[in-house]
Structure formats: C-alpha cells, structure tokens
Amino acid sequence: MSIDYDALKKRGFLRSKEDGVFTLRTRIASGNYTGEHLEAISRIAKKYGKGFTHLTVRQGIEIPFIRYEDIDAVEKEIKDVGILPGASGPRLRATTVCPGNNWCKRGIVNTFALFEKIENAGILCGLDLPHKFKIVISGCPNTCTRAQSSEIGLHGAADGKTIGYAVYLGGCGGRFPRIGFKLDKIFTEDEAIDVIKKVITFYKTHAKPRQRLALLIEQIGKESFLNAIQ
C-alpha cells in the first residue's frame, strides 16, 4: 500500500507507530470547542478509534488509532460539524490563544479578536513554510501561552494610557530552545498584524529547509533581520 504521508499531514492525519494507523489532529478558532464539537469528537473516537482522545499543548484535540481506510469518512464527519484539521510538518501551526479579557480577570486585551484578525489576514494554520512556525497570544504580561518561546509571541501590555500588545520574535522550543527578543514599543492590533505578515513573508523567502526562525536570525544577525522587516 502506497501512502502519501506528507499529504495526510496537511489534512491533519499524523502517522502512528503502527502501520496503517493515524492520529487525527483537530483545531478550532481560539481553542473554543463547543459542546457539539466535543460530542462529535467523542462519537468519532468511539466509532473509528479506540475511544481515546488527547489534549494537545496547542489547544487542540487529537483522536488516535484511526485506520487509513477510515480517513475519508472521519474527515467528512469533522467537516460536517465545523471542526478544522490541525497541522504538522513544515507549516504554520495552530495559533495558541489564552482567554484574554473575554472572561479572565487579568486579561487586558481581547485575544479572540486578534486571533480573528490574524485569520482574516490569511495567516492560517497549515501554511507551508520552511519549518514549523508558531504564533501565540496572551491577554496579559503573565504570558500563559509563553510568548517568549515561540517564533512570534504577543501579550497584552499597557504603557500609561496606551493598551496594546508587546511582541516577541525568534523564540522556539525543541532540542535547542531559544528565548525570543522583545520589540521596544506597544503595538495596536493592526500594527501587530503588520509585524506578523512581514516576519512570515521574510521567513518564507529566506529560511533554508528545516531552519527555525531563531536560527535564521542568528545567521543574518538581529539588526539585519529587523532592518529587513522594517
């Protein structure tokens, strides 16, 4: 049986250690699964898997033990209830978002609104890039989503009467983690979107295959990178 594993990754199905078995990675806007979504995931897990689900660190839900021959049926069922596939491989991962001021008492910005603007700007999970790339948003300086440890991290910030976003660039986890550096101003939502667009465009154009943003910045130098993205 010939299987295009990379094509399946793009559809949210990750290869398992057992031949012909896959894990479905799902996502939903801002990580806000509804009761209907959860019921569908439970039904699919029982019908096509072994009844298990797994919560990912990027606010998604995975369903393991799906057989290759069931993938098309599973894909249709999640689509019917509005559940989106996640991503793996050299692509933009699902943006991680804390609740912000939607219900957290510490939140000072509407993180869901910024997430929606990011998506509306065409910065979508699954975008093909030289390597994995992560964006995270926190509603306050507590940075529950670890803004300093992703390619682009943002958190709500206040400077006198100005409320907006602090932006970190060049962080990453993995075997050789890096802490991102902070840009020295408070950004509005629209300004933050502009920064995200410029960084992703530069990264997609200049990074080598399997080169994280942090390593690209180290290669060309921080000042050259900042000048390039203006």
Backbone torsions as a table, in degrees:
resi	resn	phi	psi	omega
1	MET	NA	123.4	179.2
2	SER	-94.8	121.3	-177.1
3	ILE	-123.0	129.4	176.5
4	ASP	-88.4	92.7	-173.7
5	TYR	-67.8	-33.8	179.5
6	ASP	-67.7	-39.8	177.3
7	ALA	-62.5	-38.3	178.7
8	LEU	-68.9	-34.5	175.5
9	LYS	-58.6	-41.2	179.4
10	LYS	-63.2	-27.6	179.8
11	ARG	-89.6	-0.6	176.6
12	GLY	96.2	8.7	-178.5
13	PHE	-108.0	114.4	-175.2
14	LEU	-99.9	137.2	-179.6
15	ARG	-62.8	134.4	176.9
16	SER	-95.1	173.5	179.0
17	LYS	-74.2	-15.6	176.5
18	GLU	-94.8	130.1	-179.2
19	ASP	-57.3	135.7	176.8
20	GLY	76.3	10.9	-178.5
21	VAL	-122.6	140.5	-173.8
22	PHE	-134.8	160.2	172.6
23	THR	-112.4	126.2	176.2
24	LEU	-85.0	123.4	175.2
25	ARG	-101.0	121.7	-179.1
26	THR	-110.3	163.7	174.3
27	ARG	-149.1	166.1	176.7
28	ILE	-151.8	155.1	-176.1
29	ALA	-54.3	124.6	178.2
30	SER	59.6	14.6	179.9
31	GLY	74.0	16.8	-174.1
32	ASN	-95.8	78.5	175.7
33	TYR	-71.5	132.5	177.1
34	THR	-86.9	172.2	176.2
35	GLY	-59.2	-38.0	178.7
36	GLU	-63.8	-41.2	177.3
37	HIS	-60.6	-46.3	-177.3
38	LEU	-65.3	-38.2	177.1
39	GLU	-63.0	-41.3	179.7
40	ALA	-66.4	-42.5	179.4
41	ILE	-63.0	-41.6	177.1
42	SER	-61.9	-43.6	179.5
43	ARG	-63.1	-44.8	-179.1
44	ILE	-65.8	-40.7	179.5
45	ALA	-61.5	-40.0	179.7
46	LYS	-73.1	-36.9	-174.4
47	LYS	-77.6	-40.2	-172.7
48	TYR	-114.6	-14.7	-180.0
49	GLY	-116.7	-139.9	178.9
50	LYS	-118.6	18.7	177.9
51	GLY	87.8	2.3	-178.4
52	PHE	-94.9	150.1	166.5
53	THR	-134.0	162.8	-179.7
54	HIS	-140.4	130.8	178.0
55	LEU	-85.7	124.9	-178.3
56	THR	-87.1	166.2	179.2
57	VAL	-74.7	-9.7	179.7
58	ARG	-105.8	28.1	172.8
59	GLN	66.3	27.3	174.4
60	GLY	-108.5	174.2	175.9
61	ILE	-125.5	128.5	178.8
62	GLU	-105.1	146.3	174.8
63	ILE	-119.6	108.9	-179.6
64	PRO	-87.0	173.4	173.5
65	PHE	68.9	32.2	176.9
66	ILE	-91.1	130.3	-179.1
67	ARG	-77.5	148.7	-179.0
68	TYR	-54.0	-42.0	-175.8
69	GLU	-69.6	-12.8	179.9
70	ASP	-98.4	-2.5	-172.6
71	ILE	-59.7	-46.3	-178.3
72	ASP	-60.9	-40.9	180.0
73	ALA	-66.5	-42.0	178.4
74	VAL	-63.7	-43.0	179.9
75	GLU	-59.4	-41.3	179.0
76	LYS	-66.0	-41.1	-177.0
77	GLU	-67.3	-39.1	178.9
78	ILE	-71.2	-35.3	178.6
79	LYS	-64.6	-37.9	-177.7
80	ASP	-62.5	-26.9	-179.5
81	VAL	-106.0	7.6	174.5
82	GLY	84.0	16.6	175.6
83	ILE	-85.9	136.6	-176.8
84	LEU	-100.1	151.8	175.3
85	PRO	-78.6	146.3	174.7
86	GLY	-82.3	-167.1	-177.8
87	ALA	-138.8	155.0	174.2
88	SER	-144.5	175.0	179.1
89	GLY	77.6	-161.4	-176.3
90	PRO	-77.9	73.9	-174.4
91	ARG	-149.1	165.8	172.9
92	LEU	-70.7	125.5	179.8
93	ARG	-83.9	169.2	178.9
94	ALA	-60.6	132.3	178.3
95	THR	-68.3	129.9	-179.4
96	THR	-94.2	132.1	-171.7
97	VAL	-136.9	127.6	171.8
98	CYS	-81.4	171.0	-176.5
99	PRO	-66.2	-19.4	-177.3
100	GLY	58.2	-146.5	-177.0
101	ASN	-83.9	9.7	177.8
102	ASN	-66.2	-36.1	171.5
103	TRP	-153.6	-9.4	178.0
104	CYS	-79.6	132.4	-176.6
105	LYS	-68.9	-17.9	179.9
106	ARG	-93.0	-13.1	-176.8
107	GLY	-67.2	134.7	179.2
108	ILE	-116.1	-4.0	177.0
109	VAL	-136.4	158.7	179.0
110	ASN	-88.2	93.4	-176.7
111	THR	-65.1	-33.4	179.6
112	PHE	-64.8	-37.1	179.8
113	ALA	-66.0	-41.5	178.1
114	LEU	-66.0	-40.9	176.9
115	PHE	-56.4	-45.7	-179.0
116	GLU	-62.7	-39.7	178.4
117	LYS	-65.7	-36.9	177.5
118	ILE	-61.4	-47.4	-179.7
119	GLU	-64.8	-43.6	-179.5
120	ASN	-64.6	-23.2	177.7
121	ALA	-81.5	2.0	178.3
122	GLY	86.1	10.4	178.8
123	ILE	-91.9	86.3	-167.8
124	LEU	-111.9	146.4	173.7
125	CYS	-54.6	135.3	-179.9
126	GLY	99.9	-5.9	177.9
127	LEU	-58.6	127.6	-179.8
128	ASP	-69.3	129.5	-179.2
129	LEU	-141.2	170.5	-179.6
130	PRO	-61.5	-29.9	178.8
131	HIS	-155.9	-179.3	179.2
132	LYS	-60.2	147.2	-175.4
133	PHE	-147.8	130.1	-173.6
134	LYS	-126.1	139.6	174.7
135	ILE	-121.0	134.2	178.1
136	VAL	-132.6	150.2	-179.6
137	ILE	-132.3	130.7	173.5
138	SER	-120.6	150.9	-176.0
139	GLY	-85.2	-10.1	-178.2
140	CYS	-154.6	173.6	-178.7
141	PRO	-65.4	-7.1	174.3
142	ASN	-65.6	-19.8	176.6
143	THR	43.9	59.7	179.6
144	CYS	-61.2	-24.5	178.8
145	THR	-90.6	6.1	176.6
146	ARG	61.8	62.8	-176.5
147	ALA	-58.9	-27.7	-176.8
148	GLN	-79.2	-8.1	-171.6
149	SER	-113.9	19.0	177.4
150	SER	-128.7	166.4	179.8
151	GLU	-54.5	-45.5	173.9
152	ILE	-131.5	122.4	178.0
153	GLY	-126.2	137.3	179.8
154	LEU	-130.9	145.3	171.7
155	HIS	-144.5	150.6	177.9
156	GLY	-59.6	138.7	-178.3
157	ALA	-148.1	153.8	179.2
158	ALA	-130.4	139.0	178.0
159	ASP	-135.2	93.6	-174.1
160	GLY	67.5	-118.7	180.0
161	LYS	-90.5	-5.2	-177.5
162	THR	-89.5	125.7	175.3
163	ILE	-119.4	128.8	-179.2
164	GLY	-167.5	-137.8	-174.7
165	TYR	-128.0	133.6	165.0
166	ALA	-83.8	144.8	-175.8
167	VAL	-125.6	130.2	175.2
168	TYR	-114.3	143.5	179.3
169	LEU	-130.3	145.1	170.0
170	GLY	86.5	16.2	174.7
171	GLY	-86.4	162.7	173.3
172	CYS	-169.5	159.3	174.0
173	GLY	-98.7	-142.2	177.1
174	GLY	88.0	-163.9	-177.2
175	ARG	-68.9	-28.9	-178.4
176	PHE	-126.8	76.4	-173.8
177	PRO	-67.2	152.6	176.5
178	ARG	-132.9	148.3	173.8
179	ILE	-98.3	127.8	-179.3
180	GLY	-69.9	158.6	177.5
181	PHE	-100.1	149.6	-175.0
182	LYS	-94.9	133.4	173.8
183	LEU	-76.9	146.4	-167.3
184	ASP	-95.4	53.9	170.2
185	LYS	-160.0	168.1	173.6
186	ILE	-97.5	126.1	-175.0
187	PHE	-101.6	142.8	168.8
188	THR	-74.0	172.3	177.4
189	GLU	-57.9	-48.1	-177.5
190	ASP	-64.5	-38.8	177.6
191	GLU	-65.8	-39.5	178.8
192	ALA	-63.2	-41.5	176.8
193	ILE	-60.0	-41.4	179.8
194	ASP	-62.0	-42.6	177.7
195	VAL	-61.6	-45.8	-179.1
196	ILE	-59.8	-45.9	179.3
197	LYS	-58.9	-47.4	-176.9
198	LYS	-64.7	-41.4	-178.8
199	VAL	-65.7	-46.5	-179.0
200	ILE	-65.1	-40.7	178.5
201	THR	-62.3	-44.3	179.6
202	PHE	-64.5	-44.7	-179.4
203	TYR	-61.7	-46.4	-178.6
204	LYS	-62.5	-33.7	-176.7
205	THR	-80.3	-34.9	-168.4
206	HIS	-112.6	-18.5	-176.8
207	ALA	-74.8	147.5	174.1
208	LYS	-81.1	159.4	175.6
209	PRO	-55.3	132.9	178.3
210	ARG	67.4	23.6	175.3
211	GLN	-104.7	115.6	178.6
212	ARG	-69.3	159.3	-179.7
213	LEU	-57.2	-40.7	-179.2
214	ALA	-57.5	-40.8	-178.6
215	LEU	-74.0	-32.4	175.3
216	LEU	-64.4	-43.6	178.8
217	ILE	-62.5	-42.1	178.1
218	GLU	-63.9	-34.0	-178.9
219	GLN	-67.8	-44.8	-174.5
220	ILE	-96.9	-14.2	-178.6
221	GLY	96.1	141.6	-176.6
222	LYS	-60.2	-45.3	-177.2
223	GLU	-65.9	-39.6	177.8
224	SER	-64.7	-37.7	177.9
225	PHE	-64.4	-47.2	-179.3
226	LEU	-64.0	-39.3	177.0
227	ASN	-64.0	-38.0	-177.7
228	ALA	-66.2	-35.5	179.7
229	ILE	-94.7	4.2	175.8
230	GLN	58.0	NA	NA
